């Protein structure tokens, strides 16, 4: 019978899963999961993904999460508890382990309320820990649909200054900025349009997915979140939403104008992430140039940032044995799920 190590990353907007057999990644999947709308959304996403997994019963599961933050739950502890309870019920397995941050993987029988703080939003540490094993001195940057994690690795360990989301927002190791779900108004205060600096409306008219559709860098594969207005995910609809941000209207004849605005927003977002990367790199004791390991669906920006900082760049996916052409998603798209699966194995 084949043995499978299966890693789960339960987010507030997506569920991701990775399957490893004999040290090789054989499957990576992602499903949308608007968890703030109810636990039934989590159940549907997990059941959808379970239907894709190998049928053999000898499965070991490892679980990490960020979904406990959504406002469905009374607080983070409540979220951790309910997610664990829901997942163990759905997985129907006696072999489920939970990633507890600095404490690593613990079996369900060893988990109690004292571990909840360590479990909450610890998925970044799993990914960075795995990256640090390959690059003892480097920077791990995971830019996803909603957030960006920036972690310094030294001597094979993650040199994190903060461990909770609150601490990491202070240290700059967590930036709440991604390439799909983030509202444009959270990224920029003004844009350059027709050589004029124009203020941005504080309205949820457009998201960064509109920006990256207009730059041609967001694939349909990664475009799983709904649009701000619930309308189409076309180039024209994206330009229309972006035009609302400056109180104007889109016409087909002016498509190039809104593509230029999108490029300006993209550049401003990249500069913010780059500043945070430079801040973490400045903490490194050596003057030698470091390697940046990029993960997440926004890693194309991370690669540009590495070049701007004169660092070498390595894609997270290249660290593992896998035939990426046969996988539905890249290992780098779902780094925390891949990481906890490897830690389990």
N, C-alpha and C positions, 0 to 999 in steps of 0.2 A: 504494500500500500504506500502511496506517495505521501510525503509529509509537506504540508504547506504552512508557511508563516504569512499571516495576513495582517497588514497594518491599516488602521482606520484613522482618519483625521476628520473630526466632526466640527465643522465650522458653522457660523451663523447664516451663511448663504449657500454653502456647498458641502457635500460629503465626498470625501476622497478615499480611495482604497487601493492598496498595492498588494500583489501576491508574489511571494518568493518561494522558489523550490530549488533546493540544492545550490544556494547562493546566487541564483539567477532570477532576475525579475521576469515573470512570465505574463503579468497583466497589471495595468494601471487604468483605473476608471475614475470618473467624476460625475456627480449628479447634482443639479440645483436643489437647494433645500432652504426655502425661506422660513427658518426655524421660528422667527418671531411670530409667525402666524399660527403656530401650534405644534405639539409633538407629533401630530399625525403627519406633518410634512417630513419629519425625520423618519418616521416609520416607512413612509412611501419611498423615500430616497434610498434607505438601507435595503428594503425589500427589492427595489429595482436593481440595485448593485449585487445583492446576494444571488439573484437569478443568473448573473453572468459568471459567477465564481465556479471553480471546480466542484464537482459533486461528491468527491471523496470525503469521508467523514473525519479523517485524521487532520483536523485543522486547528491551528493555534492562532489566537487573535491578540493583537496589541492595539490599544486605543489611546488616542490623544485628542485634545479638543481646544476650541476657542468659543464654541457655541453657547457656553454658559453666560456669556455677556449679554445676550439678547434680552429685550425687555419682556419676554414671555415669563421670565423667572423673577421671583421676589428679590433675589440677590445672587451673587456668584456661587455661593455654597449650595443654594437651592438648585441652581442650574447644573452644577457638577453632579449632584446626587441624582437628579431626574434623568440626565443624559446617560449616566452609568446604568441606572436601573432599566431604562428603555433599551439600551444596547445589549445588555446581558440577556434580556428577555428575547430580543430579536435574533441574536446569534445562536442561541440554544446550544451552548458549548460549556463544558466544564473547564476549559482552558482559555480564559480571558484575562489578560494582564493590562494594567493601566499605567501609562507613563506619568510618573510623579516628579518630573523636573529633575532637580539635583539628586533625588533618591533613586532615579532610574525606573525600571519596570517592577511593579509589585502585583502579586496575584490578588484577585478579588477578595479572598479571605483575609488578606492583610490590610485592606483599606478600611479606614474609618475617617471620621470628620477631621481629625488632625492633619490629614493628607490633602484636604480639599484645596487649600491655598496653593500647594505645590502642583496640583493637577491642573488648576485653572489656567488656561491660555499658555500652556507650556510647550506647545508644538514646535515653536521656533528653536527651543533648546535641543530637541531631538535631532532636527536637521543640522544645526550648527555643530553638535557633538560629532555627528557622522562626518561632516566636512572636515573638522579639525583632525580627525584620524588620518585623512589623506593629505591635508595641508597644515602641518603643525604651526606654521606662522602665516597667517593670511586674513582675509576679510570675507565673511560669508554674507551675501546679500540676497534676500528672497523678496522679490517684488511681485505681488499677486494682484488679484482683482480689487482688493480693498486696502491692504496695508503693505508696508515694506519693513522688513527686519534687517538690521545691520549689526553684525556681530564680529568683534575682533577675536581671532584665535591666536594663542601664543603657547608655544611648547606643547602642542597637541591638545590643548584644553581651551574651552570657550571662556574668554576673559570678560564675561558680562559684568557690567556695573549694576544693572537692575535685573530683577527676576519677575516681579509683578508688572502688569501693564502700566500701572501708575508710575513705578520706578523707571521703567524703560521709556516712557514718554518724557520723563525728566532728563534722562541720560542721552536721549536722541537715538537710542537703539531701536526704537519703534516709531515709525512715521505713519500716521493714518492717511496714507495716500496710495492709491492703486490705479490700475489702468482700465478698470471696467465700472465699478459701482460708485466710485468717489464722485460726489457732486462737483461740477466745475467751480462753483462758488467757494468750495473749500480749498481749492488749489491756487486760484489767482484772485487778485483784487482788481486788476485792470488788464487790458490786452491792447496790443498794437494793431490798429485797423486803419488801413489807408493812411498810414503815417501819422495817425492820431492816437494818443493814449486815451482809451475809453474805459470808464469804470464798469465793473461787472455788477449786475443786479443780484441781490441776496435772495434768489429764488431757485427752487429746484427744477429749473427748466431743462437742464442738460447734465449729463454725466461724462466722465472721461472716456467711456466707450464711444460716445459721439466723436470725441477728439480723435481717437485712434482709428475709427472707421474712416474719417476724413484723411488721415495720413496714410491709410492703407496698411496699417500694422496690426490690426485686430482681426484674427481669423474667426470665421463662423464657429469653429470648433470650441473656441474659448469664450464666445459671446453668449453666455447662458443667462445673464440677468435681464430683467425687463427694462425697457427704456423709461425715462422720466415721465413721459406722457402716455405710455402704453401703446404708442404707435409703432410703425415699422422700423426695422433696423437697416434701412437703406441709406445710401450716401445723401440723398436729397432730404430725407427725414432728419438725419443727423445734422445737416447744415441748417435746417429750419429750427431745430431745437437750440443750436448754438447761436443763431441770430437773435433769438429771444433774450439771450443773456445780456445783450447790449441794446435791447429795445428796438430791434429792427426786424425786417422781414427778408426771407430768402427768396431769390429768383434764380432760375437755372443759369441765366446768363452770368451771374456773379458767383458761381461755384468756386472759382479760383480764389476769390476774396475770403471765403469762409475756410477754405483749406489753409490759407496763409494765417488766419486767426488761430486755427487748430495747431499749426506748427509753433506759433508763439506760446500757446498754452503748454504744449508738450515741452518746449524748451524751459519754461519756468518751473514745471514740475521736475524735470531732470536736474536743474540747478539746485533745487531744494534737497533732493536726494544726494546729489554730489557733495554738497556742503556737509551733510551728515556723515557721509562716507569719509570725507577728509578729516572730520573731527575725530572719528574712531581711529583712523590710521595714525593720527598724530599721537595717540597714546602708546603706540608701539615703541619699544625701547631701541630697536635697531634702525639704522638709517637705510638699510637695504630695501630695495623695492619689493613689494609684496604681491602675492597672487590674490586676485579677487575671484571667488567662486560664486557664480550667479545661478539663481533658481527662481521659480515662479514664471508666470506667463508674461511678465514684464521684463524678463532678463535681457532682452535686446537693448533696453535702456541701460541696464547694469553693465553690459559689455562696452557701451559708449563711455560710460562714466569711468570704467577701468582704464580705457585708453586716454581719457582726459587727465587722469591722475598718474599717468605713465606706469601703470601696473599691468602685469600680465593677467589674462583672463582665462578661466576654465569653466566650462558648463558642468553643472551638477550631474547631468545625465551621463557624462563620460566616466564617472567614478565607478560605475557598476557594470556587471555583465548582463547585457540585455540586447535584444534585437529591436531597436527603437522603431523600425519600420513595421513590426508586427504588433506594436502596442497602440491602444486607442489614444492614450495620453503619454507624453514624455515623462520619465521619472522626475525631471526637473519641474514639471507642472505641478506635481503633487508631492513635493519633497518631504513634508512631515510624515505622510502615510508610508512612503518608502523607508524613511529613517526608522520608524518604530517597528516596521516589519524586519529590517535588518538587525536592529537591537534585540528583537525577540529571537531571531534565528541564531 
